[in-house]
Every structure is written in structure tokens, then in C-alpha cells.
């Protein structure tokens, strides 16, 4: 019986992750970027996001993925 206690005492159980409320309220974001090589081309309809905006969105998405379980 003592051997059974020792065996169960050594095992570790993974704690279930709880979802943060941000995982329910937020989601990953998308952006419209220019094609490679056309980043500096004229954008008359202002269809593309700026590099700064794309960087912020990428940072948001990385933090969301790190926080929220898939």
C-alpha cells in the first residue's frame, strides 16, 4: 500500500487552463497590406493599413494567442 501512495504522489497532473474574459470578448485581427515590393506604391483609395498599424495588429494577435487556449 505504501508503494501505491509513493507512485501517486510522484505523478503530476496538469491544471486545466481557464480562459480569460478577453478570449471571449476579443479575437485576432486582420489587416490589408500591400503586396511585397509595392509597400511604397500610391494607395489612392487608402485600402492598405500602414506598417505601424500592421505591427500593432501583429502584436495584438501574438498576445491574444499566448493568452487564449486554441
N, C-alpha and C positions, 0 to 999 in steps of 0.2 A: 504494500500500500504506500509506503514511503517513496518507492520509486515512481509511482504514479504522480504523487504530489510534486516531485522534483521535475518530472517531464513536463507537466502543465505549467509549472512556474517559469520554466525557461522559454516557453513559447510566447511570442508577441503577437498581439492582434492589432491590425491596422484600424485606427479610429476612422469612422466614416467622416467624410468632409461635409460640412454644412455649406449650403450655398448662401453667399452674401446677398443682401437685398439688391445690390447693384446688378447682380447677374440676372435678376428678374426684370429690373427696370431698364437696363441698358443692353446694348448689343454692339457687335462690331460695326464699324462704319465703312462706307465705300467712298471712293473719290474718283474724279475724272482727271486723268493725267494725259499729257501729250505723249505721243509715241517717241521711242528712242530716236534721238537725232533731231527732233522737232521741238525741243523744250523752249527754244528762243524764237520760234516762229510766231507770226502775228496771230492773235486769237480774237477775231472781230466780234464773235458772239459771246465772249467771256465764258466759254464752255469748260475750260480746264481749271482745276484748282492750282494754286501757287505751290511752289516747293515747300514753303513754310507750312501751309495747310496740310499737304500730304504728309509731312514729317509729324505734325501733331496727331493726325489720324492714325498713323502707324504706331505712334507711342500709345495712344488710347487703346488701340486694338491689342497691342502687346500686353498692356496692363490688364485688360479685360480677360485675355486668355490665361494669364498667370493666376488671376483671382478666381475665375469661374471654372468649375469642372466641365469637361466636354460632354 
